[in-house]
Amino acid sequence: MANADSHRGAELISSYGCGGCHEVPGVVGATGVVGPPLNEFGRRVYVAGLLRNTPDNLIDWLKNPQSIVPGNAMPDLGVKDRDARDMAAYLYSLD
């Protein structure tokens, strides 16, 4: 992804606490089982089971999942634009 830092994205995934719910390869302590494991994320067709897996859709999902699927289990964490881009870059590296 252009203008994104996947290394920073891994650090952000840790600092936002994503590993409390998701298993995320390469992120220390990211062993959650509430949400789906995020291994091979770059190969997935959908984000959240309904959005095409595109960078823009993933970034929107990371920033505000409740506006996309109200009441889903993923909380709004106040993820900023740049943070979401970097997190997405890391997730897309998991292919």
Secondary structure, 3 states (H helix, E strand, C coil): CCCCCHHHHHHHHHHCCHHHCCECCCCCCCECCCCCCCCCHHHCCEECCCEECCHHHHHHHHHCHHHHCCCCCCCCCCCCHHHHHHHHHHHHCCC
